[in-house]
Amino acid sequence: MDGEHDVFKPPGGEVEEAQMPSVADRAGDGGPQSEIAVAKERNENALMAIDGVEGVAIGRDRIGDAALVIYVREPSVKRQLPSQVEGHAVETVVTGPIDAYKG
């Protein structure tokens, strides 16, 4: 990734782009989104396109700084992930398959 806001693209994969709502405010408090939230939003589709990625969230790294947390099906998926996205650390958590419950 060369530029300041380059979007991560999975190896050998194209990412389908979709129109997203404004990033101005998700919490409803009128304030702007954090830099890591914007980076997550820009890169989530590409990260989710990697076989074995089950989810992407914002969390903390081992020393307590904000990080992107990528939930993976099995440890081998970690090799396909970047160590940083737009300058933010990436942490991985092996969860196994996640099936969303519709209630």
MMTF fields as JSON, N, C-alpha, C and O atoms, coordinates in Angstrom:
{
  "mmtfVersion": "1.0.0",
  "mmtfProducer": "UNKNOWN",
  "numBonds": 411,
  "numAtoms": 412,
  "numGroups": 103,
  "numChains": 1,
  "numModels": 1,
  "chainsPerModel": [1],
  "groupsPerChain": [103],
  "chainIdList": ["A"],
  "bondAtomList": [4, 2, 8, 6, 12, 10, 16, 14, 20, 18, 24, 22, 28, 26, 32, 30, 36, 34, 40, 38, 44, 42, 48, 46, 52, 50, 56, 54, 60, 58, 64, 62, 68, 66, 72, 70, 76, 74, 80, 78, 84, 82, 88, 86, 92, 90, 96, 94, 100, 98, 104, 102, 108, 106, 112, 110, 116, 114, 120, 118, 124, 122, 128, 126, 132, 130, 136, 134, 140, 138, 144, 142, 148, 146, 152, 150, 156, 154, 160, 158, 164, 162, 168, 166, 172, 170, 176, 174, 180, 178, 184, 182, 188, 186, 192, 190, 196, 194, 200, 198, 204, 202, 208, 206, 212, 210, 216, 214, 220, 218, 224, 222, 228, 226, 232, 230, 236, 234, 240, 238, 244, 242, 248, 246, 252, 250, 256, 254, 260, 258, 264, 262, 268, 266, 272, 270, 276, 274, 280, 278, 284, 282, 288, 286, 292, 290, 296, 294, 300, 298, 304, 302, 308, 306, 312, 310, 316, 314, 320, 318, 324, 322, 328, 326, 332, 330, 336, 334, 340, 338, 344, 342, 348, 346, 352, 350, 356, 354, 360, 358, 364, 362, 368, 366, 372, 370, 376, 374, 380, 378, 384, 382, 388, 386, 392, 390, 396, 394, 400, 398, 404, 402, 408, 406],
  "bondOrderList": [1, 1, 1, 1, 1, 1, 1, 1, 1, 1, 1, 1, 1, 1, 1, 1, 1, 1, 1, 1, 1, 1, 1, 1, 1, 1, 1, 1, 1, 1, 1, 1, 1, 1, 1, 1, 1, 1, 1, 1, 1, 1, 1, 1, 1, 1, 1, 1, 1, 1, 1, 1, 1, 1, 1, 1, 1, 1, 1, 1, 1, 1, 1, 1, 1, 1, 1, 1, 1, 1, 1, 1, 1, 1, 1, 1, 1, 1, 1, 1, 1, 1, 1, 1, 1, 1, 1, 1, 1, 1, 1, 1, 1, 1, 1, 1, 1, 1, 1, 1, 1, 1],
  "groupList": [{"groupName": "MET", "atomNameList": ["N", "CA", "C", "O"], "elementList": ["N", "C", "C", "O"], "formalChargeList": [0, 0, 0, 0], "bondAtomList": [1, 0, 2, 1, 3, 2], "bondOrderList": [1, 1, 2], "singleLetterCode": "M", "chemCompType": "L-PEPTIDE LINKING"}, {"groupName": "ASP", "atomNameList": ["N", "CA", "C", "O"], "elementList": ["N", "C", "C", "O"], "formalChargeList": [0, 0, 0, 0], "bondAtomList": [1, 0, 2, 1, 3, 2], "bondOrderList": [1, 1, 2], "singleLetterCode": "D", "chemCompType": "L-PEPTIDE LINKING"}, {"groupName": "GLY", "atomNameList": ["N", "CA", "C", "O"], "elementList": ["N", "C", "C", "O"], "formalChargeList": [0, 0, 0, 0], "bondAtomList": [1, 0, 2, 1, 3, 2], "bondOrderList": [1, 1, 2], "singleLetterCode": "G", "chemCompType": "PEPTIDE LINKING"}, {"groupName": "GLU", "atomNameList": ["N", "CA", "C", "O"], "elementList": ["N", "C", "C", "O"], "formalChargeList": [0, 0, 0, 0], "bondAtomList": [1, 0, 2, 1, 3, 2], "bondOrderList": [1, 1, 2], "singleLetterCode": "E", "chemCompType": "L-PEPTIDE LINKING"}, {"groupName": "HIS", "atomNameList": ["N", "CA", "C", "O"], "elementList": ["N", "C", "C", "O"], "formalChargeList": [0, 0, 0, 0], "bondAtomList": [1, 0, 2, 1, 3, 2], "bondOrderList": [1, 1, 2], "singleLetterCode": "H", "chemCompType": "L-PEPTIDE LINKING"}, {"groupName": "VAL", "atomNameList": ["N", "CA", "C", "O"], "elementList": ["N", "C", "C", "O"], "formalChargeList": [0, 0, 0, 0], "bondAtomList": [1, 0, 2, 1, 3, 2], "bondOrderList": [1, 1, 2], "singleLetterCode": "V", "chemCompType": "L-PEPTIDE LINKING"}, {"groupName": "PHE", "atomNameList": ["N", "CA", "C", "O"], "elementList": ["N", "C", "C", "O"], "formalChargeList": [0, 0, 0, 0], "bondAtomList": [1, 0, 2, 1, 3, 2], "bondOrderList": [1, 1, 2], "singleLetterCode": "F", "chemCompType": "L-PEPTIDE LINKING"}, {"groupName": "LYS", "atomNameList": ["N", "CA", "C", "O"], "elementList": ["N", "C", "C", "O"], "formalChargeList": [0, 0, 0, 0], "bondAtomList": [1, 0, 2, 1, 3, 2], "bondOrderList": [1, 1, 2], "singleLetterCode": "K", "chemCompType": "L-PEPTIDE LINKING"}, {"groupName": "PRO", "atomNameList": ["N", "CA", "C", "O"], "elementList": ["N", "C", "C", "O"], "formalChargeList": [0, 0, 0, 0], "bondAtomList": [1, 0, 2, 1, 3, 2], "bondOrderList": [1, 1, 2], "singleLetterCode": "P", "chemCompType": "L-PEPTIDE LINKING"}, {"groupName": "ALA", "atomNameList": ["N", "CA", "C", "O"], "elementList": ["N", "C", "C", "O"], "formalChargeList": [0, 0, 0, 0], "bondAtomList": [1, 0, 2, 1, 3, 2], "bondOrderList": [1, 1, 2], "singleLetterCode": "A", "chemCompType": "L-PEPTIDE LINKING"}, {"groupName": "GLN", "atomNameList": ["N", "CA", "C", "O"], "elementList": ["N", "C", "C", "O"], "formalChargeList": [0, 0, 0, 0], "bondAtomList": [1, 0, 2, 1, 3, 2], "bondOrderList": [1, 1, 2], "singleLetterCode": "Q", "chemCompType": "L-PEPTIDE LINKING"}, {"groupName": "SER", "atomNameList": ["N", "CA", "C", "O"], "elementList": ["N", "C", "C", "O"], "formalChargeList": [0, 0, 0, 0], "bondAtomList": [1, 0, 2, 1, 3, 2], "bondOrderList": [1, 1, 2], "singleLetterCode": "S", "chemCompType": "L-PEPTIDE LINKING"}, {"groupName": "ARG", "atomNameList": ["N", "CA", "C", "O"], "elementList": ["N", "C", "C", "O"], "formalChargeList": [0, 0, 0, 0], "bondAtomList": [1, 0, 2, 1, 3, 2], "bondOrderList": [1, 1, 2], "singleLetterCode": "R", "chemCompType": "L-PEPTIDE LINKING"}, {"groupName": "ILE", "atomNameList": ["N", "CA", "C", "O"], "elementList": ["N", "C", "C", "O"], "formalChargeList": [0, 0, 0, 0], "bondAtomList": [1, 0, 2, 1, 3, 2], "bondOrderList": [1, 1, 2], "singleLetterCode": "I", "chemCompType": "L-PEPTIDE LINKING"}, {"groupName": "ASN", "atomNameList": ["N", "CA", "C", "O"], "elementList": ["N", "C", "C", "O"], "formalChargeList": [0, 0, 0, 0], "bondAtomList": [1, 0, 2, 1, 3, 2], "bondOrderList": [1, 1, 2], "singleLetterCode": "N", "chemCompType": "L-PEPTIDE LINKING"}, {"groupName": "LEU", "atomNameList": ["N", "CA", "C", "O"], "elementList": ["N", "C", "C", "O"], "formalChargeList": [0, 0, 0, 0], "bondAtomList": [1, 0, 2, 1, 3, 2], "bondOrderList": [1, 1, 2], "singleLetterCode": "L", "chemCompType": "L-PEPTIDE LINKING"}, {"groupName": "TYR", "atomNameList": ["N", "CA", "C", "O"], "elementList": ["N", "C", "C", "O"], "formalChargeList": [0, 0, 0, 0], "bondAtomList": [1, 0, 2, 1, 3, 2], "bondOrderList": [1, 1, 2], "singleLetterCode": "Y", "chemCompType": "L-PEPTIDE LINKING"}, {"groupName": "THR", "atomNameList": ["N", "CA", "C", "O"], "elementList": ["N", "C", "C", "O"], "formalChargeList": [0, 0, 0, 0], "bondAtomList": [1, 0, 2, 1, 3, 2], "bondOrderList": [1, 1, 2], "singleLetterCode": "T", "chemCompType": "L-PEPTIDE LINKING"}],
  "groupTypeList": [0, 1, 2, 3, 4, 1, 5, 6, 7, 8, 8, 2, 2, 3, 5, 3, 3, 9, 10, 0, 8, 11, 5, 9, 1, 12, 9, 2, 1, 2, 2, 8, 10, 11, 3, 13, 9, 5, 9, 7, 3, 12, 14, 3, 14, 9, 15, 0, 9, 13, 1, 2, 5, 3, 2, 5, 9, 13, 2, 12, 1, 12, 13, 2, 1, 9, 9, 15, 5, 13, 16, 5, 12, 3, 8, 11, 5, 7, 12, 10, 15, 8, 11, 10, 5, 3, 2, 4, 9, 5, 3, 17, 5, 5, 17, 2, 8, 13, 1, 9, 16, 7, 2],
  "groupIdList": [1, 2, 3, 4, 5, 6, 7, 8, 9, 10, 11, 12, 13, 14, 15, 16, 17, 18, 19, 20, 21, 22, 23, 24, 25, 26, 27, 28, 29, 30, 31, 32, 33, 34, 35, 36, 37, 38, 39, 40, 41, 42, 43, 44, 45, 46, 47, 48, 49, 50, 51, 52, 53, 54, 55, 56, 57, 58, 59, 60, 61, 62, 63, 64, 65, 66, 67, 68, 69, 70, 71, 72, 73, 74, 75, 76, 77, 78, 79, 80, 81, 82, 83, 84, 85, 86, 87, 88, 89, 90, 91, 92, 93, 94, 95, 96, 97, 98, 99, 100, 101, 102, 103],
  "secStructList": [7, 7, 1, 6, 6, 7, 7, 7, 7, 7, 6, 6, 7, 7, 7, 7, 7, 7, 7, 7, 7, 7, 1, 1, 7, 1, 1, 1, 1, 1, 7, 7, 7, 7, 2, 2, 2, 2, 2, 2, 2, 2, 2, 2, 2, 2, 2, 2, 6, 1, 6, 6, 3, 3, 3, 3, 3, 3, 3, 3, 7, 6, 6, 1, 7, 3, 3, 3, 3, 3, 3, 3, 1, 1, 4, 4, 4, 4, 4, 4, 1, 7, 1, 3, 3, 6, 6, 3, 3, 3, 3, 3, 3, 3, 7, 7, 7, 7, 7, 7, 7, 7, 7],
  "xCoordList": [0.837, 0.0, 0.885, 1.702, 0.719, 1.627, 1.132, 1.922, -0.129, -0.637, -1.202, -1.304, -1.562, -2.067, -3.362, -3.582, -4.219, -5.519, -5.719, -6.842, -4.653, -4.788, -5.625, -5.42, -6.549, -7.421, -6.752, -6.23, -6.763, -6.181, -6.969, -8.2, -6.255, -6.893, -6.317, -5.098, -7.169, -6.666, -5.846, -6.099, -4.862, -4.032, -4.883, -5.673, -4.714, -5.409, -6.898, -7.616, -7.383, -8.827, -9.235, -8.538, -10.34, -10.945, -12.005, -12.606, -12.228, -13.193, -14.333, -14.122, -15.535, -16.71, -16.933, -16.998, -17.05, -17.28, -18.78, -19.539, -19.194, -20.598, -20.694, -19.773, -21.782, -21.994, -22.209, -23.077, -21.421, -21.532, -22.087, -21.881, -22.789, -23.255, -22.07, -20.936, -22.332, -21.301, -20.592, -21.211, -19.291, -18.526, -18.565, -17.876, -19.346, -19.331, -19.702, -19.062, -20.716, -21.158, -21.915, -22.958, -21.407, -22.106, -22.693, -23.655, -22.13, -22.568, -23.75, -24.396, -24.047, -25.178, -24.854, -25.755, -23.576, -23.221, -22.787, -22.419, -22.825, -22.468, -20.98, -20.569, -20.153, -18.704, -18.247, -18.972, -17.053, -16.528, -16.108, -15.845, -16.049, -15.57, -14.076, -13.38, -13.579, -12.145, -11.434, -12.052, -10.12, -9.337, -9.393, -9.482, -9.341, -9.356, -10.723, -10.803, -11.796, -13.131, -13.253, -13.855, -12.684, -12.706, -11.874, -12.287, -10.695, -9.839, -10.562, -10.491, -11.254, -12.02, -13.08, -13.221, -13.813, -14.889, -14.352, -14.961, -13.211, -12.635, -12.101, -12.09, -11.66, -10.961, -11.744, -11.307, -12.871, -13.612, -14.02, -13.866, -14.528, -14.964, -13.803, -13.958, -12.641, -11.472, -10.988, -10.623, -10.983, -10.548, -11.527, -11.108, -12.815, -13.828, -13.804, -14.294, -13.236, -13.158, -12.088, -12.052, -11.228, -10.182, -10.818, -11.466, -10.626, -11.192, -10.687, -9.48, -11.599, -11.239, -11.399, -11.312, -11.634, -11.895, -13.373, -14.241, -13.648, -15.017, -15.585, -16.804, -14.722, -15.215, -14.09, -12.923, -14.464, -13.515, -14.13, -15.307, -13.333, -13.822, -12.706, -11.559, -13.056, -12.068, -11.872, -12.838, -10.623, -10.312, -8.997, -8.665, -8.25, -6.969, -5.871, -6.119, -4.649, -3.514, -2.979, -3.577, -1.871, -1.329, -0.896, -0.82, -0.609, -0.208, -1.32, -1.096, -2.506, -3.661, -3.987, -4.922, -3.235, -3.542, -4.653, -4.839, -5.39, -6.458, -5.886, -4.811, -6.612, -6.176, -7.391, -8.493, -7.179, -8.21, -8.076, -6.984, -9.168, -9.178, -9.856, -10.989, -9.133, -9.674, -9.883, -8.946, -11.127, -11.506, -11.358, -11.919, -10.593, -10.31, -10.76, -10.84, -11.054, -11.55, -10.466, -10.741, -9.23, -8.132, -6.821, -6.716, -5.813, -4.55, -3.851, -3.182, -3.986, -3.278, -3.729, -2.992, -4.911, -5.426, -4.576, -4.5, -3.941, -3.127, -2.061, -1.715, -1.534, -0.481, -0.964, -0.148, -2.255, -2.806, -3.144, -3.545, -2.987, -3.414, -2.248, -1.111, -2.542, -1.492, -1.223, -2.086, -0.044, 0.25, -0.276, -0.458, -0.52, -1.093, -2.054, -1.905, -3.043, -3.963, -4.022, -4.452, -3.587, -3.55, -2.839, -3.259, -1.766, -0.969, -1.475, -0.854, -2.584, -3.145, -2.761, -2.813, -2.378, -2.0, -3.181, -4.34, -2.851, -3.854, -3.606, -2.493, -4.634, -4.598, -5.52, -6.542, -5.181, -6.047, -6.512, -5.791, -7.727, -8.319, -8.884, -9.695, -8.452, -8.972, -10.282, -10.312, -11.37, -12.699, -13.318, -14.256, -12.801, -13.519, -14.611, -14.686, -15.466, -16.543, -17.543, -17.871, -18.015, -19.051, -20.3, -20.266, -21.388, -22.681, -23.565, -23.85, -23.993, -24.86, -26.229, -26.782, -26.756, -28.065, -29.093, -28.955, -30.099, -31.174, -32.317, -32.887, -32.632, -33.67, -34.853, -35.797],
  "yCoordList": [-1.169, 0.0, 1.236, 1.424, 2.072, 3.181, 4.485, 5.226, 4.766, 6.064, 6.063, 5.028, 7.243, 7.43, 6.66, 6.161, 6.553, 5.901, 4.741, 4.486, 4.033, 2.884, 1.811, 1.498, 1.263, 0.222, -1.125, -1.4, -1.966, -3.302, -4.128, -4.112, -4.854, -5.773, -7.158, -7.308, -8.178, -9.523, -10.016, -9.623, -10.877, -11.394, -12.102, -12.989, -11.701, -12.34, -12.091, -12.771, -11.126, -10.927, -9.508, -8.556, -9.382, -8.08, -7.883, -8.846, -6.66, -6.346, -5.574, -4.597, -6.015, -5.315, -4.079, -4.159, -2.946, -1.697, -1.456, -1.767, -0.907, -0.584, 0.826, 1.295, 1.485, 2.815, 2.687, 1.939, 3.416, 3.383, 4.713, 5.744, 4.691, 5.955, 6.836, 6.363, 8.081, 9.014, 8.512, 7.907, 8.766, 8.346, 9.41, 9.281, 10.444, 11.563, 11.17, 11.631, 10.333, 10.075, 8.768, 8.612, 7.835, 6.577, 6.529, 5.8, 7.29, 7.221, 8.133, 7.999, 9.054, 9.936, 11.147, 11.907, 11.349, 12.481, 13.697, 14.724, 13.588, 14.702, 14.822, 15.638, 14.022, 14.086, 13.183, 12.275, 13.424, 12.583, 11.21, 11.029, 10.25, 8.91, 8.963, 9.823, 8.043, 7.952, 7.488, 6.919, 7.74, 7.324, 5.814, 5.341, 5.053, 3.594, 3.111, 2.124, 3.786, 3.406, 3.65, 2.851, 4.749, 5.053, 4.015, 3.534, 3.665, 2.649, 1.304, 0.604, 0.935, -0.32, -0.296, -1.255, 0.792, 0.9, 0.787, 0.133, 1.424, 1.396, 0.019, -0.325, -0.774, -2.027, -3.285, -4.386, -3.158, -4.322, -5.279, -6.49, -4.78, -5.661, -6.483, -7.675, -5.852, -6.565, -7.615, -8.721, -7.283, -8.25, -9.418, -10.569, -9.133, -10.187, -11.081, -12.209, -10.584, -11.373, -12.461, -13.354, -12.4, -13.417, -14.669, -14.618, -15.803, -17.064, -17.366, -17.407, -17.573, -17.896, -16.745, -16.944, -15.528, -14.399, -14.429, -14.478, -14.4, -14.493, -13.145, -12.979, -12.179, -10.88, -9.889, -10.264, -8.593, -7.505, -6.558, -6.212, -6.143, -5.247, -4.302, -4.438, -3.359, -2.479, -2.948, -3.17, -3.098, -3.546, -2.96, -1.824, -3.729, -3.279, -4.28, -5.482, -3.769, -4.668, -5.093, -4.78, -5.795, -6.347, -5.292, -5.574, -4.072, -3.027, -2.013, -0.998, -2.286, -1.453, -0.37, 0.4, -0.285, 0.707, 0.19, -1.019, 1.112, 0.733, -0.088, 0.214, -1.124, -2.012, -2.57, -2.6, -3.015, -3.776, -5.225, -5.792, -5.81, -7.208, -7.996, -7.712, -9.0, -9.832, -11.228, -11.875, -11.681, -13.002, -13.996, -13.8, -15.071, -16.04, -17.431, -17.766, -18.239, -19.593, -20.519, -21.367, -20.347, -21.218, -20.447, -19.46, -20.885, -20.139, -19.903, -18.883, -20.805, -20.652, -19.412, -18.927, -18.897, -17.72, -16.49, -15.562, -16.474, -15.323, -14.963, -13.791, -15.957, -15.708, -14.821, -14.184, -14.769, -13.99, -12.55, -11.751, -12.22, -10.917, -9.941, -10.342, -8.653, -7.648, -7.475, -7.783, -6.989, -6.72, -5.35, -5.08, -4.481, -3.161, -2.818, -3.28, -1.997, -1.458, 0.045, 0.512, 0.792, 2.259, 2.736, 3.71, 2.047, 2.443, 1.928, 2.189, 1.206, 0.66, -0.814, -1.563, -1.215, -2.602, -3.529, -3.155, -4.762, -5.804, -6.913, -7.427, -7.271, -8.4, -9.469, -9.141, -10.73, -11.804, -12.656, -12.852, -13.154, -14.047, -15.24, -15.078, -16.447, -17.658, -18.014, -18.275, -18.02, -18.267, -19.57, -20.077, -20.115, -21.178, -20.53, -19.303, -21.331, -20.758, -20.0, -20.432, -18.882, -18.104, -18.153, -17.78, -18.608, -18.622, -17.581, -17.662, -16.606, -15.558, -16.141, -16.925, -15.756, -16.209, -15.15, -13.98, -15.555, -14.629, -14.864, -15.953, -13.831, -13.982, -13.116, -13.144],
  "zCoordList": [0.0, 0.0, 0.0, 0.901, -1.006, -1.205, -0.583, 0.003, -0.699, -0.286, 1.12, 1.779, 1.55, 2.901, 3.14, 4.243, 2.135, 2.315, 1.366, 0.932, 1.034, 0.152, 0.83, 2.002, 0.101, 0.616, 0.409, -0.672, 1.436, 1.349, 0.347, 0.351, -0.515, -1.458, -1.214, -1.134, -1.093, -0.849, -2.026, -3.165, -1.766, -2.859, -3.906, -3.582, -5.169, -6.273, -6.312, -7.045, -5.536, -5.487, -5.783, -5.432, -6.413, -6.626, -5.56, -5.083, -5.197, -4.156, -4.774, -5.493, -4.492, -4.993, -4.145, -2.918, -4.799, -4.086, -3.973, -4.89, -2.856, -2.644, -2.078, -1.409, -2.34, -1.788, -0.29, 0.16, 0.474, 1.925, 2.406, 1.767, 3.528, 4.098, 4.487, 4.568, 4.719, 5.137, 6.385, 7.26, 6.463, 7.64, 8.727, 9.739, 8.538, 9.472, 10.895, 11.84, 11.072, 12.441, 12.521, 11.885, 13.29, 13.519, 14.929, 15.17, 15.855, 17.246, 17.521, 18.561, 16.62, 16.823, 17.669, 18.024, 18.006, 18.85, 18.036, 18.606, 16.719, 15.865, 15.599, 14.773, 16.285, 16.101, 14.979, 14.574, 14.476, 13.397, 13.907, 15.096, 12.994, 13.321, 13.575, 13.035, 14.397, 14.64, 13.375, 12.475, 13.316, 12.151, 11.955, 10.822, 13.046, 12.908, 12.429, 11.697, 12.827, 12.351, 10.85, 10.132, 10.384, 8.95, 8.2, 7.145, 8.742, 8.099, 8.05, 7.04, 9.123, 9.145, 8.05, 7.291, 7.976, 6.986, 5.561, 4.714, 5.3, 3.948, 3.569, 2.387, 4.536, 4.245, 4.598, 4.262, 5.255, 5.737, 4.622, 4.777, 3.521, 2.432, 1.884, 1.617, 1.714, 1.194, 2.189, 1.792, 3.464, 4.473, 4.566, 4.688, 4.509, 4.579, 3.343, 3.386, 2.239, 1.007, 1.094, 0.248, 2.091, 2.254, 2.84, 3.885, 2.151, 2.619, 4.026, 4.262, 4.943, 6.319, 7.287, 8.499, 6.774, 7.656, 8.029, 7.157, 9.317, 9.827, 10.255, 10.301, 10.569, 11.003, 11.199, 11.309, 11.243, 11.457, 12.476, 12.38, 13.447, 14.486, 14.916, 14.49, 15.754, 16.366, 17.793, 18.523, 18.184, 19.535, 19.984, 19.645, 20.744, 21.285, 20.955, 20.86, 20.78, 20.594, 21.958, 22.988, 21.966, 23.212, 24.218, 25.414, 23.748, 24.685, 24.945, 25.603, 24.432, 24.727, 23.733, 23.95, 22.635, 21.603, 20.698, 20.561, 20.081, 19.161, 18.011, 17.494, 17.62, 16.541, 15.825, 16.374, 14.584, 13.889, 14.346, 14.317, 14.759, 15.174, 14.068, 13.682, 13.562, 12.486, 13.043, 13.51, 12.985, 13.479, 12.332, 11.254, 12.574, 11.52, 11.924, 13.106, 10.897, 11.096, 11.656, 12.504, 11.172, 11.606, 11.555, 10.827, 12.321, 12.411, 11.072, 10.911, 10.119, 8.836, 8.063, 7.203, 8.348, 7.644, 7.971, 7.165, 9.138, 9.552, 8.524, 8.379, 7.809, 6.812, 5.667, 5.0, 5.432, 4.322, 4.723, 3.876, 5.992, 6.493, 6.6, 6.849, 6.409, 6.614, 8.107, 8.93, 8.462, 9.87, 10.286, 11.474, 9.292, 9.533, 8.405, 7.274, 8.738, 7.742, 7.966, 9.021, 6.967, 7.04, 8.307, 8.932, 8.678, 9.828, 11.163, 12.193, 11.173, 12.415, 12.536, 11.561, 13.739, 13.984, 13.732, 13.906, 13.311, 13.108, 14.129, 14.239, 14.862, 15.793, 15.226, 14.625, 15.404, 14.926, 16.093, 17.072, 15.967, 16.952, 16.198, 15.287, 16.581, 15.954, 16.651, 17.853, 15.87, 16.435, 15.949, 16.563, 14.849, 14.171, 13.346, 13.281, 12.71, 11.888, 12.758, 13.863, 12.255, 12.943, 12.081, 10.908, 12.653, 11.987, 12.652, 13.847, 11.869, 12.409, 12.737, 11.966, 13.865, 14.293, 13.903, 14.262, 13.185, 12.837, 13.817, 13.886, 14.563, 15.589, 15.365, 16.154]
}
